[in-house]
């Protein structure tokens, strides 16, 4: 991927089941994070960078009472 001067770098968002568990496993293996896991309006998230400097965001979406993720395609908001 070519970086363009002045352009925002892409952010890769990975939706996972448990941000805190992933954070603990990766940190134990020496991965450096830019933040600690925290609550956001869409779920729990943590940021890190890959070796090329691209930002990765690990996210565990909030769950509804029926245990379905709130912020994914196919929910009641999408009409399916």
C-alpha positions in Angstrom: 0.0 0.0 0.0 1.4 3.4 -1.0 1.2 6.2 1.6 0.2 9.6 0.1 1.6 12.7 1.8 -1.0 14.5 3.8 -3.6 11.7 3.5 -5.0 9.9 6.4 -3.7 6.3 6.8 -6.3 3.6 6.8 -7.5 2.1 10.0 -8.1 -1.6 10.0 -11.0 -2.6 12.4 -11.1 -6.2 13.6 -14.3 -7.3 15.3 -13.4 -9.9 17.9 -15.2 -11.6 20.8 -13.1 -10.4 23.7 -10.9 -7.3 23.5 -9.6 -7.7 27.0 -8.5 -11.3 26.5 -6.8 -10.5 23.2 -5.1 -7.5 24.8 -3.7 -9.7 27.6 -2.5 -12.4 25.2 -0.9 -10.0 22.7 0.7 -7.8 25.4 2.2 -11.0 27.0 3.8 -11.7 23.6 5.4 -8.2 23.5 2.9 -6.3 21.3 2.9 -2.6 22.1 -0.5 -0.9 22.3 -1.3 2.8 21.8 -4.1 2.6 24.4 -5.6 0.3 27.0 -8.9 -1.4 26.3 -11.8 1.1 26.9 -15.5 1.5 26.4 -16.7 3.3 23.3 -20.3 3.9 22.2 -20.0 0.9 19.8 -18.3 -1.5 22.2 -15.0 -2.2 23.9 -11.9 -1.2 21.8 -8.1 -1.0 21.9 -5.6 0.5 19.4 -2.2 -0.8 18.2 0.0 -0.4 15.1 1.4 -3.0 12.9 5.1 -3.1 12.0 4.5 -0.7 9.0 2.8 1.8 11.2 -0.8 1.2 10.2 -3.4 1.5 12.9 -5.4 -1.5 14.0 -8.4 -1.3 16.2 -9.6 -4.4 18.0 -13.4 -4.1 18.8 -15.8 -6.2 20.8 -19.3 -4.9 19.8 -21.8 -4.3 22.5 -24.4 -7.1 22.7 -28.1 -6.7 22.9 -30.3 -8.6 25.4 -30.8 -11.4 22.8 -26.9 -11.7 22.7 -26.6 -10.4 19.1 -24.0 -7.7 18.4 -25.5 -4.2 18.2 -23.3 -2.7 15.5 -23.2 -5.3 12.7 -24.9 -5.8 9.4 -28.1 -7.9 9.5 -29.5 -6.3 12.7 -32.9 -4.9 13.0 -31.7 -1.5 11.9 -30.7 -2.9 8.5 -34.2 -4.4 7.8 -33.0 -8.0 7.8 
